[in-house]
Amino acid sequence: MSTTPPVSPAGTIHDLGYKRYVGTRRSAGTRWLVIARNQISSSWKTWWRYKSSLALAVIVTFIAGGVMFILSDKVIRDFAGAAATTMSDAALPKSIQWYTRAAFLVSLTIGARVVAGDLQSGAFTFYFSRSVRPRDYVIGKLGGMFALMAPINLAGPLLLACARLGLSQDVDQLIGSLMLVPKAIAIGLLGTLVFATVPVAFSALIANGRYAIALWGAYYLVFGFIVSMIGRHSDSWIGALDLATSLDAVALQLFDLHLFTGRAGNLDPTVALASILVHIAAAIAIVGYQVRSAHGSGVGGAS
């Protein structure tokens, strides 16, 4: 009686040493942190995208701090002689406009390309094919932009406020100047939120990164300058639509520095603050809506 060896069926899959994943499993609530870290690391790689603007903010901090120490006793008066202040008190609020300019440069090189760049490069496929929720993406990108803007808009004014406290001549003057710290944090947070959200909203509206940059630049520079001039010459609220003017107006009000009006003119700081908050809220809503729409329509999603 002959026996034939068993024949292996075709298509048999042999175990080649597969081992299940035994590493750390992170909660779904931390996915936005991965996106934020990626946003920060990619922005830090080249000099011209972020580091140059950060260097400008550092230079502004050293110059304003130097003015505080060297010209601390110099008194500045308005043309009528009714108002006066010292250079040490004026240096911090007047430096806000320079921090704003440094932040605007970052918004052009990074902020206005955040969502549009991912659409163009196909990065949405990477994110949404891994069960990344739209809110994870939005929080991660905005959180990453906030972390990038904070050293420019927030750290500088806070350091200057601490430097101003160091110039106090006695304990009473030190105690009287302590409010400079929360004021510096407040104006720094406003500037950080503006440039971490509004440029990203423009990048979410237009899928082409170059067009998004052009539109954001036109809105901030051209439209902002026009409404600022109209508001200044007509004493109307329309000047609050310019973000730079509104930030200046709020800073001058916070630090009680009405000696220098600049582009803010006679703009009501309450209206300016309302404009800033509306811009921030509208920007977050636009980014969230656009990302949810892209995810729901299958853009970047797995089939």
Secondary structure as UniProt FT lines:
FT   TURN            10..11
FT   HELIX           28..30
FT   HELIX           31..44
FT   HELIX           47..51
FT   HELIX           52..70
FT   TURN            71..73
FT   STRAND          75..77
FT   TURN            79..80
FT   STRAND          84..86
FT   HELIX           87..109
FT   HELIX           111..113
FT   HELIX           114..121
FT   HELIX           123..128
FT   TURN            129..131
FT   HELIX           134..153
FT   HELIX           155..166
FT   HELIX           171..176
FT   TURN            177..179
FT   HELIX           180..205
FT   HELIX           209..217
FT   HELIX           218..223
FT   HELIX           224..234
FT   HELIX           237..241
FT   HELIX           243..254
FT   TURN            255..256
FT   HELIX           262..264
FT   TURN            265..266
FT   HELIX           269..296
FT   TURN            297..300
//
